[in-house]
Amino acid sequence: MIFISMSFLAIIPIWIASLLLYLSSPKQRLLANPINKWLGYLVALALYLFANALFAHTFPLVSALLASLVVLMLGLVSVTILSGKSKRLFMTTSVLLVVLCSTVGGVVYVA
């Protein structure tokens, strides 16, 4: 059961990585100025590798890489679409995602 919770917790670093990749773009709309491109890319890569390690606790390596790639693609599309809406909706969705993944992952870990 501990391994199932890892896949839920792996969504959080990928969401943050997607957000950092978006915030590194000069066309982003959430901040007044984009963050440093190389710093954003480097931290996003580290978070993506960490999420791969979490997925690898649940799935075989190739399946973990595929799962993390699918979640990254979903995160990139979601961040881009949500950023076109209001900042409040974006923040609400982000907080809801983190709380939901943490809660489900925690409940599965305890159960």
DSSP file (Angstrom, degrees, kcal/mol; ACC not computed):
  #  RESIDUE AA STRUCTURE BP1 BP2  ACC     N-H-->O    O-->H-N    N-H-->O    O-->H-N    TCO  KAPPA ALPHA  PHI   PSI    X-CA   Y-CA   Z-CA
    1    1 A M     >        0   0    0      0, 0.0     4,-1.2     0, 0.0     3,-0.4   0.000 360.0 360.0 360.0 -29.3    0.0    0.0    0.0
    2    2 A I  H  >  +     0   0    0      1,-0.2     4,-0.9     2,-0.2   107,-0.1   0.842 360.0  56.6 -63.4 -30.9    2.9    2.4    0.6
    3    3 A F  H  > S+     0   0    0      1,-0.2     4,-0.9     2,-0.2    -1,-0.2   0.822  99.4  57.6 -73.8 -30.0    3.8    2.2   -3.0
    4    4 A I  H >> S+     0   0    0     -3,-0.4     4,-1.0     1,-0.2     3,-0.6   0.883 102.8  54.8 -65.7 -37.2    0.4    3.3   -4.3
    5    5 A S  H 3X S+     0   0    0     -4,-1.2     4,-2.2     1,-0.2    -1,-0.2   0.797  97.9  64.8 -67.9 -26.1    0.7    6.5   -2.3
    6    6 A M  H 3X S+     0   0    0     -4,-0.9     4,-1.5     1,-0.2    -1,-0.2   0.870  97.4  54.6 -64.1 -35.5    4.0    7.3   -4.0
    7    7 A S  H << S+     0   0    0     -4,-0.9     4,-0.4    -3,-0.6    -1,-0.2   0.852 109.6  46.9 -69.6 -32.1    2.3    7.7   -7.4
    8    8 A F  H >< S+     0   0    0     -4,-1.0     3,-1.0     1,-0.2     4,-0.5   0.899 112.5  49.4 -71.4 -39.9   -0.1   10.2   -5.9
    9    9 A L  H >< S+     0   0    0     -4,-2.2     3,-0.6     1,-0.2    -2,-0.2   0.738 100.2  66.4 -71.4 -21.2    2.7   12.1   -4.3
   10   10 A A  T 3X S+     0   0    0     -4,-1.5     4,-1.1     1,-0.2    -1,-0.2   0.691  88.8  67.6 -71.9 -18.1    4.7   12.1   -7.5
   11   11 A I  H <> S+     0   0    0     -3,-1.0     4,-2.3    -4,-0.4    -1,-0.2   0.849  91.4  62.1 -69.4 -33.4    2.1   14.4   -9.1
   12   12 A I  H <> S+     0   0    0     -3,-0.6     4,-2.2    -4,-0.5     5,-0.2   0.940 103.9  43.7 -64.1 -51.0    3.1   17.3   -6.9
   13   13 A P  H  > S+     0   0    0      0, 0.0     4,-2.4     0, 0.0    -1,-0.2   0.859 113.9  52.7 -64.7 -30.3    6.7   17.7   -8.0
   14   14 A I  H  X S+     0   0    0     -4,-1.1     4,-2.5     2,-0.2    -2,-0.2   0.895 108.1  50.5 -70.0 -37.2    5.6   17.3  -11.6
   15   15 A W  H  X S+     0   0    0     -4,-2.3     4,-2.2     2,-0.2    -1,-0.2   0.919 112.2  47.1 -63.6 -42.6    3.0   20.1  -11.2
   16   16 A I  H  X S+     0   0    0     -4,-2.2     4,-2.5     2,-0.2    -2,-0.2   0.893 111.3  51.6 -65.8 -38.9    5.6   22.4   -9.7
   17   17 A A  H  X S+     0   0    0     -4,-2.4     4,-2.4     2,-0.2    -2,-0.2   0.910 109.5  49.9 -63.2 -41.8    8.0   21.5  -12.5
   18   18 A S  H  X S+     0   0    0     -4,-2.5     4,-2.1     1,-0.2    -2,-0.2   0.904 110.9  49.9 -62.4 -40.8    5.3   22.4  -15.0
   19   19 A L  H  X S+     0   0    0     -4,-2.2     4,-2.8     2,-0.2    -2,-0.2   0.906 110.3  49.6 -64.6 -42.0    4.7   25.6  -13.3
   20   20 A L  H  X S+     0   0    0     -4,-2.5     4,-1.1     2,-0.2    -2,-0.2   0.898 109.6  51.2 -65.0 -39.8    8.5   26.5  -13.3
   21   21 A L  H  < S+     0   0    0     -4,-2.4     4,-0.3     1,-0.2    -1,-0.2   0.897 113.0  46.2 -63.3 -39.0    8.7   25.7  -17.0
   22   22 A Y  H >< S+     0   0    0     -4,-2.1     3,-1.5     1,-0.2    -2,-0.2   0.921 110.3  52.0 -67.9 -43.4    5.8   28.0  -17.6
   23   23 A L  H 3< S+     0   0    0     -4,-2.8    12,-1.9     1,-0.3    -1,-0.2   0.676 101.9  62.3 -69.7 -15.4    7.1   30.8  -15.4
   24   24 A S  T 3< S+     0   0    0     -4,-1.1    -1,-0.3    10,-0.2    -2,-0.2   0.607  85.6  95.7 -80.9 -12.3   10.5   30.6  -17.3
   25   25 A S  S X  S-     0   0    0     -3,-1.5     3,-1.3    -4,-0.3    10,-0.1  -0.553  75.3-138.0 -80.4 141.4    8.7   31.6  -20.5
   26   26 A P  T 3  S+     0   0    0      0, 0.0    -1,-0.1     0, 0.0    -3,-0.0   0.665 103.8  58.9 -70.0 -13.5    8.7   35.3  -21.6
   27   27 A K  T 3  S+     0   0    0     -5,-0.1    -4,-0.1     2,-0.0    -3,-0.0   0.339  77.6 123.1 -96.7   6.7    5.1   34.9  -22.6
   28   28 A Q    <   -     0   0    0     -3,-1.3    -5,-0.1    -6,-0.2    52,-0.0  -0.300  46.7-159.5 -68.1 155.6    3.9   33.8  -19.1
   29   29 A R  S    S+     0   0    0      1,-0.1    -1,-0.1     4,-0.0    -6,-0.1   0.385  72.0  76.2-117.8   0.8    1.1   35.8  -17.5
   30   30 A L  S    S+     0   0    0     57,-0.0     2,-0.3     2,-0.0    -1,-0.1   0.832  95.6  39.6 -87.7 -31.7    1.3   35.1  -13.8
   31   31 A L  S    S-     0   0    0      1,-0.1     4,-0.0    -8,-0.1    -1,-0.0  -0.784  77.7-123.6-115.0 159.5    4.4   37.1  -12.9
   32   32 A A  S    S+     0   0    0     -2,-0.3    -1,-0.1     1,-0.2    -2,-0.0   0.914 101.7  19.8 -66.5 -41.9    5.5   40.6  -13.9
   33   33 A N  S    S-     0   0    0     -3,-0.0    -1,-0.2    -4,-0.0    -4,-0.0  -0.965  90.6-109.9-126.2 144.5    8.8   39.2  -15.1
   34   34 A P        -     0   0    0      0, 0.0   -10,-0.2     0, 0.0     3,-0.1  -0.343  37.1-109.7 -68.6 155.0    9.7   35.6  -16.0
   35   35 A I        -     0   0    0    -12,-1.9     2,-0.1     1,-0.2    -4,-0.0  -0.333  54.4 -66.3 -77.0 167.6   12.1   33.8  -13.7
   36   36 A N     >  -     0   0    0      1,-0.1     4,-2.6    -2,-0.1     5,-0.2  -0.346  46.6-141.2 -57.4 126.6   15.6   32.9  -14.8
   37   37 A K  H  > S+     0   0    0      1,-0.2     4,-2.5     2,-0.2     5,-0.2   0.917  96.5  43.6 -60.8 -49.0   15.3   30.4  -17.6
   38   38 A W  H  > S+     0   0    0      2,-0.2     4,-2.4     1,-0.2    -1,-0.2   0.875 114.6  49.3 -70.0 -36.7   18.2   28.2  -16.7
   39   39 A L  H  > S+     0   0    0      2,-0.2     4,-2.5     1,-0.2     5,-0.3   0.931 112.8  47.8 -66.2 -44.7   17.4   28.1  -13.0
   40   40 A G  H  X S+     0   0    0     -4,-2.6     4,-2.2     1,-0.2    -2,-0.2   0.909 114.0  46.8 -61.3 -43.2   13.7   27.2  -13.8
   41   41 A Y  H  X S+     0   0    0     -4,-2.5     4,-2.3    -5,-0.2    -1,-0.2   0.905 112.9  49.3 -65.5 -41.7   14.8   24.5  -16.2
   42   42 A L  H  X S+     0   0    0     -4,-2.4     4,-2.1     2,-0.2    -2,-0.2   0.924 113.8  44.1 -66.1 -45.2   17.3   23.0  -13.8
   43   43 A V  H  X S+     0   0    0     -4,-2.5     4,-2.5     2,-0.2    -1,-0.2   0.889 113.3  52.3 -67.4 -38.5   14.9   22.9  -10.8
   44   44 A A  H  X S+     0   0    0     -4,-2.2     4,-2.3    -5,-0.3    -2,-0.2   0.898 109.2  49.7 -63.6 -40.1   12.2   21.5  -13.1
   45   45 A L  H  X S+     0   0    0     -4,-2.3     4,-2.4     2,-0.2    -2,-0.2   0.910 110.7  49.7 -64.3 -42.1   14.5   18.8  -14.3
   46   46 A A  H  X S+     0   0    0     -4,-2.1     4,-2.1     2,-0.2    -2,-0.2   0.913 112.4  47.3 -63.4 -42.4   15.4   17.9  -10.7
   47   47 A L  H  X S+     0   0    0     -4,-2.5     4,-2.3     2,-0.2    -2,-0.2   0.882 111.0  52.0 -65.8 -37.7   11.8   17.7   -9.7
   48   48 A Y  H  X S+     0   0    0     -4,-2.3     4,-2.1     2,-0.2    -2,-0.2   0.907 110.2  47.8 -65.3 -41.8   11.0   15.6  -12.7
   49   49 A L  H  X S+     0   0    0     -4,-2.4     4,-1.9     2,-0.2    -2,-0.2   0.881 110.9  51.9 -66.0 -37.3   13.7   13.2  -11.9
   50   50 A F  H  X S+     0   0    0     -4,-2.1     4,-2.0     2,-0.2    -2,-0.2   0.909 109.3  49.6 -63.8 -41.8   12.5   13.0   -8.3
   51   51 A A  H  X S+     0   0    0     -4,-2.3     4,-2.8     1,-0.2    -2,-0.2   0.875 107.3  55.3 -65.3 -36.8    9.0   12.3   -9.5
   52   52 A N  H  X S+     0   0    0     -4,-2.1     4,-2.1     1,-0.2    -1,-0.2   0.908 106.8  50.7 -60.5 -40.9   10.4    9.5  -11.7
   53   53 A A  H  X S+     0   0    0     -4,-1.9     4,-0.6     2,-0.2    -2,-0.2   0.894 110.7  48.8 -63.8 -39.3   12.0    8.0   -8.6
   54   54 A L  H >X S+     0   0    0     -4,-2.0     3,-0.9     1,-0.2     4,-0.5   0.918 112.2  47.7 -66.7 -42.4    8.7    8.1   -6.8
   55   55 A F  H >X S+     0   0    0     -4,-2.8     4,-2.8     1,-0.2     3,-1.2   0.843 103.2  63.8 -64.5 -32.3    6.9    6.5   -9.7
   56   56 A A  H 3< S+     0   0    0     -4,-2.1    -1,-0.2     1,-0.3    -2,-0.2   0.695  92.7  63.4 -68.5 -17.5    9.6    3.8   -9.9
   57   57 A H  H << S+     0   0    0     -3,-0.9    -1,-0.3    -4,-0.6    -2,-0.2   0.787 115.5  30.7 -71.6 -26.4    8.5    2.7   -6.4
   58   58 A T  H << S+     0   0    0     -3,-1.2    -2,-0.2    -4,-0.5    -1,-0.1   0.837 125.2  31.7 -97.8 -41.9    5.2    1.7   -7.9
   59   59 A F  S  < S-     0   0    0     -4,-2.8    -1,-0.1     1,-0.1     5,-0.0  -0.711  88.8 -89.9-117.3 162.4    5.9    0.8  -11.5
   60   60 A P     >  -     0   0    0      0, 0.0     4,-2.8     0, 0.0     5,-0.2  -0.278  54.1 -97.1 -62.1 163.8    8.7   -0.8  -13.4
   61   61 A L  H  > S+     0   0    0      1,-0.2     4,-2.4     2,-0.2     5,-0.2   0.885 122.2  45.9 -57.7 -47.1   11.2    1.7  -14.8
   62   62 A V  H  > S+     0   0    0      1,-0.2     4,-2.2     2,-0.2    -1,-0.2   0.911 115.3  47.6 -65.0 -40.9    9.8    2.0  -18.3
   63   63 A S  H  > S+     0   0    0      2,-0.2     4,-2.8     1,-0.2    -1,-0.2   0.873 110.5  52.8 -66.6 -36.5    6.3    2.3  -17.0
   64   64 A A  H  X S+     0   0    0     -4,-2.8     4,-2.5     2,-0.2    -2,-0.2   0.906 109.3  48.8 -64.9 -41.5    7.4    4.9  -14.4
   65   65 A L  H  X S+     0   0    0     -4,-2.4     4,-1.9    -5,-0.2    -2,-0.2   0.906 113.3  47.1 -64.4 -41.0    9.0    7.0  -17.2
   66   66 A L  H  X S+     0   0    0     -4,-2.2     4,-2.4     2,-0.2    -2,-0.2   0.921 112.4  49.6 -66.2 -43.7    5.9    6.8  -19.3
   67   67 A A  H  X S+     0   0    0     -4,-2.8     4,-2.4     1,-0.2    -2,-0.2   0.917 112.2  47.3 -62.3 -43.3    3.6    7.7  -16.4
   68   68 A S  H  X S+     0   0    0     -4,-2.5     4,-2.3     1,-0.2    -1,-0.2   0.864 111.1  51.8 -68.7 -33.6    5.8   10.7  -15.4
   69   69 A L  H  X S+     0   0    0     -4,-1.9     4,-2.4    -5,-0.2    -2,-0.2   0.909 110.5  48.2 -66.2 -41.6    5.8   11.8  -19.1
   70   70 A V  H  X S+     0   0    0     -4,-2.4     4,-2.3     2,-0.2    -2,-0.2   0.920 113.0  47.4 -65.0 -43.5    2.0   11.6  -19.3
   71   71 A V  H  X S+     0   0    0     -4,-2.4     4,-2.5     2,-0.2    -1,-0.2   0.883 111.3  52.2 -66.2 -37.1    1.6   13.5  -16.0
   72   72 A L  H  X S+     0   0    0     -4,-2.3     4,-2.8     2,-0.2    -2,-0.2   0.926 109.6  48.5 -63.6 -44.0    4.1   16.1  -17.2
   73   73 A M  H  X S+     0   0    0     -4,-2.4     4,-2.1     1,-0.2     5,-0.2   0.914 112.7  48.4 -62.6 -41.6    2.2   16.6  -20.5
   74   74 A L  H  X S+     0   0    0     -4,-2.3     4,-2.5     1,-0.2    -1,-0.2   0.902 112.4  49.5 -63.6 -40.6   -1.0   17.0  -18.6
   75   75 A G  H  X S+     0   0    0     -4,-2.5     4,-2.9     2,-0.2     5,-0.3   0.910 109.6  50.1 -65.6 -42.7    0.6   19.5  -16.2
   76   76 A L  H  X S+     0   0    0     -4,-2.8     4,-1.9     1,-0.2    -2,-0.2   0.917 114.5  43.9 -63.4 -42.7    2.1   21.6  -19.0
   77   77 A V  H  X S+     0   0    0     -4,-2.1     4,-2.5    -5,-0.2     5,-0.2   0.921 115.3  49.0 -67.3 -43.3   -1.3   21.8  -20.8
   78   78 A S  H  X S+     0   0    0     -4,-2.5     4,-3.0    -5,-0.2     5,-0.2   0.917 111.3  48.4 -64.4 -43.9   -3.2   22.5  -17.5
   79   79 A V  H  X S+     0   0    0     -4,-2.9     4,-1.9     1,-0.2    -1,-0.2   0.915 113.0  48.6 -62.9 -42.0   -0.8   25.2  -16.4
   80   80 A T  H  X S+     0   0    0     -4,-1.9     4,-0.7    -5,-0.3    -2,-0.2   0.925 115.5  42.8 -65.0 -44.4   -1.0   26.9  -19.8
   81   81 A I  H >< S+     0   0    0     -4,-2.5     3,-0.9     1,-0.2     4,-0.4   0.925 115.2  48.8 -68.0 -44.5   -4.8   26.8  -20.0
   82   82 A L  H >< S+     0   0    0     -4,-3.0     3,-1.1     1,-0.2     8,-0.2   0.810 102.4  62.5 -67.7 -28.5   -5.3   27.8  -16.3
   83   83 A S  H 3< S+     0   0    0     -4,-1.9    -1,-0.2     1,-0.3    -2,-0.2   0.760  95.8  60.5 -69.7 -21.5   -2.9   30.8  -16.6
   84   84 A G  T << S+     0   0    0     -3,-0.9    -1,-0.3    -4,-0.7    -2,-0.2   0.671 102.6  62.7 -76.3 -16.5   -5.2   32.3  -19.2
   85   85 A K  S <  S-     0   0    0     -3,-1.1     2,-0.1    -4,-0.4    -3,-0.0  -0.045 110.5 -52.0 -88.7-162.4   -7.9   32.4  -16.6
   86   86 A S     >  -     0   0    0      1,-0.1     4,-1.9    -2,-0.0    -1,-0.2  -0.376  43.0-124.3 -75.1 154.8   -7.9   34.4  -13.4
   87   87 A K  H  > S+     0   0    0      1,-0.2     4,-2.7     2,-0.2     5,-0.2   0.836 111.9  58.5 -65.2 -32.4   -5.0   34.1  -11.0
   88   88 A R  H  > S+     0   0    0      2,-0.2     4,-2.6     1,-0.2    -1,-0.2   0.917 105.9  47.3 -65.2 -42.9   -7.4   33.2   -8.3
   89   89 A L  H  > S+     0   0    0      2,-0.2     4,-2.5     1,-0.2    -1,-0.2   0.898 112.3  51.1 -64.1 -40.0   -8.7   30.2  -10.2
   90   90 A F  H  X S+     0   0    0     -4,-1.9     4,-2.3    -8,-0.2    -2,-0.2   0.938 112.9  44.0 -62.8 -47.2   -5.1   29.1  -11.0
   91   91 A M  H  X S+     0   0    0     -4,-2.7     4,-2.7     2,-0.2     5,-0.2   0.895 113.3  51.5 -66.2 -40.0   -4.1   29.3   -7.3
   92   92 A T  H  X S+     0   0    0     -4,-2.6     4,-2.5    -5,-0.2    -1,-0.2   0.920 111.6  47.0 -62.1 -44.0   -7.3   27.6   -6.2
   93   93 A T  H  X S+     0   0    0     -4,-2.5     4,-2.4     2,-0.2    -2,-0.2   0.902 112.6  49.7 -64.9 -41.3   -6.7   24.7   -8.6
   94   94 A S  H  X S+     0   0    0     -4,-2.3     4,-2.3     2,-0.2    -2,-0.2   0.933 113.3  45.0 -64.1 -46.5   -3.0   24.4   -7.6
   95   95 A V  H  X S+     0   0    0     -4,-2.7     4,-2.6     1,-0.2     5,-0.2   0.910 113.1  51.4 -64.8 -41.5   -3.8   24.3   -3.9
   96   96 A L  H  X S+     0   0    0     -4,-2.5     4,-2.7    -5,-0.2     5,-0.2   0.906 110.0  49.8 -61.7 -41.9   -6.7   21.8   -4.5
   97   97 A L  H  X S+     0   0    0     -4,-2.4     4,-2.5     2,-0.2     5,-0.2   0.930 113.1  45.4 -62.4 -46.6   -4.3   19.6   -6.5
   98   98 A V  H  X S+     0   0    0     -4,-2.3     4,-2.3     2,-0.2     5,-0.2   0.918 115.8  45.9 -65.2 -43.8   -1.7   19.6   -3.8
   99   99 A V  H  X S+     0   0    0     -4,-2.6     4,-2.7     2,-0.2     5,-0.2   0.917 114.3  48.3 -66.0 -43.0   -4.1   19.0   -1.0
  100  100 A L  H  X S+     0   0    0     -4,-2.7     4,-2.7    -5,-0.2     5,-0.3   0.933 114.1  45.0 -64.3 -46.5   -6.0   16.2   -2.9
  101  101 A C  H  X S+     0   0    0     -4,-2.5     4,-2.4    -5,-0.2     5,-0.2   0.904 115.8  47.5 -64.8 -40.9   -2.8   14.4   -3.8
  102  102 A S  H  X S+     0   0    0     -4,-2.3     4,-2.4    -5,-0.2    -2,-0.2   0.909 114.6  46.3 -66.2 -41.6   -1.3   14.7   -0.3
  103  103 A T  H  X S+     0   0    0     -4,-2.7     4,-2.9     2,-0.2     5,-0.2   0.946 115.9  43.4 -67.1 -49.0   -4.6   13.6    1.3
  104  104 A V  H  X S+     0   0    0     -4,-2.7     4,-2.4    -5,-0.2     5,-0.2   0.927 116.4  48.4 -64.2 -43.8   -5.1   10.6   -1.0
  105  105 A G  H  X S+     0   0    0     -4,-2.4     4,-1.8    -5,-0.3    -1,-0.2   0.896 114.2  46.7 -61.8 -40.2   -1.5    9.6   -0.7
  106  106 A G  H  X S+     0   0    0     -4,-2.4     4,-2.2    -5,-0.2    -2,-0.2   0.888 112.3  48.9 -68.4 -40.6   -1.5   10.0    3.1
  107  107 A V  H  X S+     0   0    0     -4,-2.9     4,-2.7     2,-0.2    -2,-0.2   0.905 112.3  48.2 -67.2 -40.7   -4.8    8.0    3.5
  108  108 A V  H  < S+     0   0    0     -4,-2.4    -1,-0.2    -5,-0.2    -2,-0.2   0.876 111.3  51.8 -65.9 -36.7   -3.5    5.2    1.2
  109  109 A Y  H  < S+     0   0    0     -4,-1.8    -2,-0.2    -5,-0.2    -1,-0.2   0.912 114.3  42.1 -65.4 -42.6   -0.2    5.2    3.2
  110  110 A V  H  <        0   0    0     -4,-2.2    -2,-0.2     1,-0.2    -1,-0.2   0.885 360.0 360.0 -72.7 -39.3   -2.0    4.9    6.5
  111  111 A A     <        0   0    0     -4,-2.7    -1,-0.2    -5,-0.2    -2,-0.2   0.506 360.0 360.0 -72.4 360.0   -4.6    2.3    5.3
